[in-house]
Amino acid sequence: MKVFTKTLTTGASAATFDVGGGYRNYKVMLPSMASGGDVRFEVSGDEGSTFKTLYHAPTVATATPTVVNIPSSVSNCVVDVPPLGQHFKVVTTAPTASAYIFKIICTA
């Protein structure tokens, strides 16, 4: 298990991670945050140059993929997320009013 920490600075909407390789499982430790900004993820397939929004795969019940989204009402907890790869961003849908620390727990 490895834990990676980044601070989302005041007024920012993204924190970029480079976890040095891919892992089987990812969990995000959400800080206690004010409501107003959902948490989403962007991943990169080109060493961190270009990032794209992460979606759930479509299923039989839903033909349209949906964005991997953690609502702003969920905070101060740990959430399982899909594998993110080596380069990714934790993104909020609204700039933060104060700094928040995000931790990503990765396991092989």
Secondary structure by P-SEA (a helix, b strand, c coil): cbbbbbbbccccccccccccccccbbbbbcccccccbbbbbbbbcccccbbbbbbccccccccccccccccccccccccccccccccccccccbbbcbbbbbbbbbcc
